[in-house]
Amino acid sequence: MPAELVVGAPLDVIFDRLASRLVLDYFRHRKLDERVLNKLKVKFLSINAVVYDAEQKQIQNPPVRDWLFKVKDAVFDVEDLLNEIHYEALKCQMEAEPKTTSSKVWNFFNIFSVSSFDKEIESRIKQALDNLEILSKLKGDLGLKEVIVVGLESGSGSKVSKKFPSTSLMVESVIYGRDYDKEIIFNWLTSDTHNCNQPSILSVVGMGGMGKTTLVQHVYNDPRIEEFKFDIKAWRFLLILDDVCNKNRNKWEAVQTPLNYGAQGSRVLVTTRSGKVASTMQSKKVHYLEQLQEDHCWQVLGKHAFQDDNPELNAEQKEIGMKIVKKCQGLPLALKTIGSLLRTKSSVSKWEMY
């Protein structure tokens, strides 16, 4: 029997990029059709509404499984495309920083006629939309249904979240610079100092791209967790809620009430971008993720650019690489994105473009 495919791609990153002021301004000032960004969003929302149903049917239905693989590929293709647009916009903005007014900054975009990059972007977006249209039309042929799930986004229920579900499967086999954070979470999970009347809650707080989900995946898959014997059958549970954004206390209490019947030692581990969410959930402990240290940044960049976290480079390559590291400001997602782009750039002159 084939392994179950979980479409756990970071669709939240795609939606963030589609709504990014930097990307929108880039489209407007380069006179590109920004309506295509909304079309991408609509297509993904349409497909995402049936993803849960597809994941349940994939083992018994090979065509559905094949459809899920194609959806996953489409997500990765569009994510790469939006990351390139975002980085191009960021690069233009940074190069224009010496100018003081907003008009001068954005005049940078108007200096050039439509570039080859812009033409390539338009072509790739059209191709992506055509691909998503085909996948969307296949929903009916495959008998996929929109699934209503109970969640924190509405009182009675809502359609499947506007992003594909997170998974406990680790996308990154190695995590850099997070040993201290991992031990804090592990020690909290396995300690006996919590209130026995209700599950203890720890919130991991950090901005988007900080690596919250990856960190929690590594904690969850730590062999020591197995030794602590979280067992749903015994009602001592470990529940992980990823990327929570709802600040409505009443809605959280509706979810929390049945959890209070768990056995002593039950835990709820939350990731969120907002300290207010952590407060709403009455977290017993809040752990804030910091940016990575420079040496760990270099390891992340090296892994994704060279398949080696300690690459052998000449002095010029190392100097340019460290400048790129500084621009990423300790964000793992930025390092991973640029590292992946650098993988196909062999010459130093192309590195300097970043």
Order of alpha helices (4+ residues) and beta strands (2+ residues): alpha-alpha-alpha-alpha-alpha-alpha-alpha-beta-beta-alpha-beta-alpha-alpha-beta-alpha-beta-alpha-beta-alpha-alpha-alpha-alpha
